[in-house]
Amino acid sequence: MASANDRPRAQLYVFDGSVWASVPRIGLVEKGYSPSDLDIKQVNLLKGENFAPSYLRLNPNGTVPTLVVPTSDTTSEEVATKFRAITDSKQILAFLDESRSQHILEAKGQGKDAAAPVLSPATIEGKALSDSLIALVHGSDLDPNFLLLSARTLEEVKPLKEGIAGVFVNGQVAALKRYQAQVQADSNQTSNPDANPRSAAHNEQLLKWYTDKLHALSPAYHVYGPESTQQATQLFIQLSRSRWQKLGAALAQLERQIRGPYALGDQVSLADAHLMAWFARVIAVCESKESAKDLDALEKALQHEAVAGEGRSMLGPKVRAYWQALKSRPSFQAVYKDGLH
């Protein structure tokens, strides 16, 4: 009989600098998972490894995180193991929450002392609030990845172009073009009458995916790429200012909705993992733009003359206390031990 160590394990694909890949990593700590429960594999987004055809087979969106889990009916040694991929941080965290409960641990003979707190809300009202908070920070208007690239003024463009924005955008575009060329070369070889029609159709889908992705990256590429244009840069600055203004409004909404000390009250929940990852990225971006740290950097960014408008956005006491509560969690110490990202 195969030992527990020989059984197929789940694989979590992440990138250490990814905002949303941090969500399941936070969840792993909060739920009490051990390092032996699953394998963590790195996907370097700066090199565009998430665009490789092999990775797109796991996650057609080309994003992280991805959780690949063995199906429950194929985990015995008598049956060939089959896997399924979960490609959304919200679904991955929910799966991790459901897969480690006190009942499951006791059924495995791991005793009543093993940690397995429930992160899912216990009430309909709590679930509604949790869903609302998660949807808020995952909304396109508050995209923390865009904030990382955003430029509020023309003066901010040059250091971004020479720094993280230039490295990220140009690396992504280069990787897309490289994989696109490889697939095109493969398509040329499979265009003969004897080629497998499934391979040809798959290559056509990949080529369209790469073309669409390059188009989606073009606004940022025309700002941070080698052929940047003044018009594209001005449009990008306008969009950046709009997003920063919406950030101020979102923080005001969080001030109203967070119950404290955590999002839903006294217990850590699913929403807290998403909010922790979102706040960590937002504050990291603010620290890179302002001569301040932590919440002082966030407040200073909100008061920047290019985005403040007529009013001056101020952080409320509940948001301030909430961030301090998040920073006290062991999951925060584990995921952000090397700094915010």
Wavefront OBJ file of the C-alpha trace (Angstrom):
o trace
v 0.000 0.000 0.000
v 1.267 3.472 -0.874
v 2.242 5.660 2.057
v 0.718 9.088 2.643
v 3.851 10.648 1.170
v 3.368 8.673 -2.049
v -0.188 9.837 -2.617
v -0.766 12.497 -5.295
v -0.728 15.993 -3.862
v -2.260 19.245 -4.957
v -0.021 21.776 -6.676
v -0.390 25.507 -6.150
v 1.122 27.708 -8.871
v 2.074 31.166 -7.609
v 4.447 34.082 -8.076
v 5.815 35.628 -4.906
v 5.164 39.168 -6.153
v 1.584 38.455 -7.236
v -1.214 40.142 -5.326
v -3.920 37.528 -5.884
v -1.604 34.524 -5.568
v -1.078 35.746 -2.003
v -4.725 34.971 -1.177
v -4.408 31.162 -1.084
v -1.024 31.462 0.634
v -2.734 33.494 3.374
v -5.468 30.886 3.497
v -3.001 28.027 3.899
v -1.644 29.603 7.080
v -5.043 30.594 8.477
v -6.397 27.077 7.906
v -3.406 25.327 9.470
v -2.168 23.487 6.386
v 1.344 22.041 6.612
v 4.030 22.343 3.890
v 3.589 18.630 3.161
v -0.078 19.044 2.237
v 0.645 20.439 -1.226
v 3.454 21.491 -3.542
v 4.004 25.164 -4.325
v 5.400 25.919 -7.777
v 6.688 29.296 -8.896
v 5.598 30.892 -12.181
v 7.779 33.914 -13.015
v 5.428 36.610 -14.300
v 8.314 38.966 -15.056
v 9.564 36.420 -17.607
v 6.076 35.715 -18.887
v 6.159 32.050 -17.890
v 2.389 32.265 -17.373
v 2.039 32.592 -21.170
v 3.788 29.313 -21.978
v 1.484 26.884 -23.849
v 2.151 24.279 -21.147
v 0.851 26.629 -18.443
v -2.121 27.764 -20.543
v -3.226 24.141 -20.618
v -3.618 24.391 -16.835
v -5.007 27.912 -16.751
v -6.431 29.269 -20.035
v -6.409 32.774 -18.532
v -2.631 32.758 -18.103
v -2.908 34.034 -14.536
v -1.826 32.998 -11.068
v -2.812 31.434 -8.781
v -3.757 28.030 -10.144
v -4.523 25.083 -7.901
v -4.281 21.640 -9.488
v -5.911 18.987 -7.313
v -6.314 15.210 -7.712
v -9.939 14.174 -8.030
v -11.177 12.269 -4.999
v -12.126 9.154 -6.974
v -8.626 8.674 -8.405
v -6.415 9.038 -5.317
v -5.955 5.326 -4.641
v -2.956 3.441 -5.959
v -5.206 1.179 -8.042
v -6.509 4.025 -10.224
v -4.576 6.371 -12.466
v -4.714 9.806 -10.890
v -6.739 12.490 -12.626
v -6.460 16.171 -11.818
v -8.581 19.278 -12.162
v -7.452 22.881 -12.138
v -9.011 25.742 -10.184
v -7.954 29.051 -11.703
v -9.547 31.799 -9.608
v -8.282 33.012 -6.234
v -11.814 33.229 -4.829
v -12.614 29.632 -5.782
v -9.199 28.388 -4.657
v -9.565 29.920 -1.198
v -13.079 28.507 -0.838
v -11.789 25.070 -1.847
v -8.962 25.241 0.686
v -11.450 26.264 3.366
v -13.820 23.382 2.611
v -11.036 20.806 2.248
v -9.728 21.209 5.796
v -12.394 21.029 8.469
v -12.475 19.575 11.979
v -14.702 16.776 10.737
v -12.304 15.847 7.926
v -9.286 15.942 10.239
v -10.949 13.699 12.794
v -11.941 11.269 10.034
v -8.257 11.096 9.093
v -7.317 10.400 12.722
v -5.407 13.664 13.113
v -7.013 14.482 16.429
v -9.098 17.310 17.789
v -6.130 19.586 18.438
v -5.322 20.229 14.764
v -6.199 23.746 13.629
v -9.016 24.027 11.111
v -10.912 27.300 11.636
v -13.842 27.870 9.299
v -13.358 30.943 7.102
v -16.753 30.837 5.377
v -19.372 33.147 6.911
v -21.800 31.414 9.240
v -24.854 33.542 8.379
v -26.648 34.715 5.250
v -26.010 38.305 6.276
v -22.321 37.577 6.796
v -22.038 35.893 3.411
v -23.683 38.868 1.705
v -21.205 41.265 3.316
v -18.267 38.957 2.547
v -19.274 38.636 -1.092
v -19.711 42.403 -1.339
v -16.261 43.164 0.092
v -14.533 40.574 -2.086
v -16.309 41.825 -5.208
v -15.284 45.394 -4.351
v -11.531 44.762 -4.210
v -11.622 42.443 -7.229
v -13.445 45.022 -9.347
v -11.674 46.384 -12.417
v -11.859 49.965 -11.100
v -9.719 48.964 -8.104
v -7.358 46.599 -9.922
v -4.199 46.614 -7.761
v -2.126 45.450 -10.724
v -3.101 48.567 -12.637
v -2.217 50.744 -9.646
v 1.265 49.231 -9.724
v 1.730 50.552 -13.272
v -0.266 53.760 -12.841
v 1.218 57.224 -13.389
v -0.605 60.192 -11.894
v 1.649 62.758 -13.583
v 4.058 62.928 -16.493
v 6.905 63.154 -13.981
v 6.037 59.705 -12.635
v 6.303 58.030 -16.046
v 10.094 58.054 -16.428
v 11.018 56.317 -13.127
v 8.241 53.784 -13.718
v 9.497 53.130 -17.237
v 13.019 52.617 -15.926
v 11.748 50.490 -13.042
v 9.084 47.891 -12.344
v 6.561 49.051 -14.951
v 9.075 48.928 -17.784
v 10.463 45.570 -16.672
v 7.022 44.027 -16.277
v 5.316 45.356 -19.407
v 8.252 44.808 -21.749
v 8.917 41.359 -20.299
v 5.287 40.363 -20.810
v 5.195 41.620 -24.394
v 8.495 39.935 -25.249
v 7.273 36.628 -23.829
v 3.982 36.843 -25.719
v 5.756 37.496 -28.997
v 8.231 34.678 -28.353
v 5.547 32.101 -27.614
v 3.453 33.405 -30.497
v 6.360 32.850 -32.881
v 6.939 29.347 -31.533
v 3.293 28.392 -31.996
v 3.261 29.943 -35.461
v 6.295 27.865 -36.425
v 4.583 24.768 -35.098
v 1.439 25.672 -37.047
v 3.445 25.883 -40.248
v 4.681 22.342 -39.641
v 1.182 21.017 -38.952
v -0.433 22.658 -41.975
v 0.197 19.637 -44.214
v -2.733 17.278 -44.973
v -1.371 14.534 -42.681
v -1.266 16.766 -39.592
v -3.529 16.175 -36.592
v -6.518 18.532 -37.030
v -6.823 18.886 -33.236
v -3.268 20.213 -33.022
v -3.945 22.678 -35.813
v -7.136 23.925 -34.130
v -5.361 24.237 -30.777
v -2.575 26.274 -32.352
v -5.114 28.593 -33.963
v -6.699 29.179 -30.578
v -3.319 29.911 -29.016
v -2.385 32.364 -31.763
v -5.657 34.239 -31.280
v -5.105 34.253 -27.495
v -1.623 35.763 -27.898
v -2.936 38.380 -30.339
v -5.742 39.376 -27.969
v -3.364 39.556 -25.012
v -0.924 41.768 -26.894
v -3.817 44.058 -27.788
v -4.868 44.239 -24.123
v -1.313 45.200 -23.114
v -0.931 47.829 -25.843
v -2.079 50.850 -23.732
v 0.622 50.199 -21.123
v 3.172 49.178 -23.782
v 2.691 52.491 -25.595
v 3.624 54.208 -22.347
v 6.419 51.994 -21.017
v 7.628 50.334 -24.209
v 10.397 51.527 -26.548
v 7.904 53.208 -28.886
v 5.871 55.191 -26.391
v 3.669 58.003 -27.661
v 2.603 61.289 -26.091
v -1.068 60.658 -26.800
v -1.033 57.200 -25.221
v 0.826 58.545 -22.204
v -1.672 61.349 -21.604
v -4.612 58.951 -21.878
v -2.897 56.581 -19.465
v -2.319 59.388 -16.957
v -6.004 60.356 -17.143
v -7.049 56.760 -16.515
v -4.556 56.484 -13.647
v -5.967 59.582 -11.943
v -9.485 58.206 -12.293
v -8.475 54.924 -10.655
v -6.798 56.699 -7.743
v -9.914 58.798 -7.171
v -12.019 55.620 -7.099
v -9.594 54.147 -4.587
v -10.460 56.945 -2.179
v -14.171 56.247 -2.623
v -13.612 52.520 -2.076
v -11.751 53.126 1.181
v -14.651 55.261 2.371
v -16.979 52.352 1.543
v -14.759 49.950 3.476
v -14.875 52.323 6.441
v -18.670 52.010 6.408
v -18.873 48.259 5.829
v -16.065 46.703 7.893
v -17.423 45.564 11.242
v -14.126 45.273 13.099
v -11.783 44.130 14.296
v -11.921 41.950 11.160
v -14.115 42.365 8.110
v -17.091 40.433 9.478
v -16.430 40.883 13.171
v -14.369 38.948 15.698
v -13.383 36.019 13.460
v -11.102 35.957 10.422
v -13.020 35.102 7.261
v -12.576 34.581 3.525
v -12.972 38.314 2.976
v -9.992 39.098 5.207
v -7.611 37.062 3.035
v -8.648 38.998 -0.074
v -8.575 42.346 1.698
v -5.181 41.612 3.232
v -3.675 40.882 -0.183
v -5.341 43.947 -1.719
v -4.293 46.333 1.058
v -0.721 44.985 0.983
v -0.396 45.756 -2.730
v -2.082 49.153 -2.501
v 0.151 50.256 0.371
v 3.247 48.869 -1.364
v 2.414 51.006 -4.419
v 1.853 54.062 -2.231
v 5.183 53.559 -0.488
v 6.900 53.473 -3.882
v 5.325 56.802 -4.835
v 5.437 58.750 -1.586
v 8.103 59.619 0.977
v 6.193 57.823 3.708
v 5.468 54.341 5.006
v 2.443 52.176 5.690
v -0.889 53.983 6.122
v 0.844 57.359 6.062
v 1.929 56.605 2.494
v -1.616 55.582 1.560
v -3.128 58.745 2.999
v -0.476 60.898 1.346
v -1.176 59.248 -2.013
v -4.893 59.926 -1.653
v -4.137 63.593 -0.993
v -1.913 63.991 -4.054
v -2.919 67.153 -5.902
v -3.442 65.262 -9.160
v -6.159 63.028 -7.722
v -7.554 64.676 -4.572
v -10.017 66.962 -6.362
v -11.960 69.389 -4.208
v -11.858 67.186 -1.107
v -9.031 65.498 0.720
v -9.498 61.780 1.292
v -8.678 60.729 4.826
v -8.485 57.215 6.228
v -11.122 56.460 8.825
v -10.442 54.909 12.249
v -12.012 51.564 11.327
v -9.773 51.108 8.270
v -6.738 52.067 10.328
v -7.608 49.602 13.091
v -8.449 46.935 10.533
v -5.032 47.162 8.854
v -3.331 46.847 12.232
v -5.441 43.756 12.978
v -4.458 42.201 9.642
v -0.774 42.859 10.272
v -0.990 40.987 13.568
v -2.060 37.750 11.877
v 0.485 34.906 11.526
v -0.568 34.655 7.878
v 0.546 38.246 7.285
v 3.888 37.589 8.948
v 4.397 34.499 6.774
v 3.366 35.896 3.393
v 4.835 39.398 3.784
v 7.934 38.615 5.821
v 10.104 39.999 2.993
v 7.962 43.092 2.495
v 4.658 44.156 0.989
v 3.946 43.329 -2.645
l 1 2 3 4 5 6 7 8 9 10 11 12 13 14 15 16 17 18 19 20 21 22 23 24 25 26 27 28 29 30 31 32 33 34 35 36 37 38 39 40 41 42 43 44 45 46 47 48 49 50 51 52 53 54 55 56 57 58 59 60 61 62 63 64 65 66 67 68 69 70 71 72 73 74 75 76 77 78 79 80 81 82 83 84 85 86 87 88 89 90 91 92 93 94 95 96 97 98 99 100 101 102 103 104 105 106 107 108 109 110 111 112 113 114 115 116 117 118 119 120 121 122 123 124 125 126 127 128 129 130 131 132 133 134 135 136 137 138 139 140 141 142 143 144 145 146 147 148 149 150 151 152 153 154 155 156 157 158 159 160 161 162 163 164 165 166 167 168 169 170 171 172 173 174 175 176 177 178 179 180 181 182 183 184 185 186 187 188 189 190 191 192 193 194 195 196 197 198 199 200 201 202 203 204 205 206 207 208 209 210 211 212 213 214 215 216 217 218 219 220 221 222 223 224 225 226 227 228 229 230 231 232 233 234 235 236 237 238 239 240 241 242 243 244 245 246 247 248 249 250 251 252 253 254 255 256 257 258 259 260 261 262 263 264 265 266 267 268 269 270 271 272 273 274 275 276 277 278 279 280 281 282 283 284 285 286 287 288 289 290 291 292 293 294 295 296 297 298 299 300 301 302 303 304 305 306 307 308 309 310 311 312 313 314 315 316 317 318 319 320 321 322 323 324 325 326 327 328 329 330 331 332 333 334 335 336 337 338 339 340 341
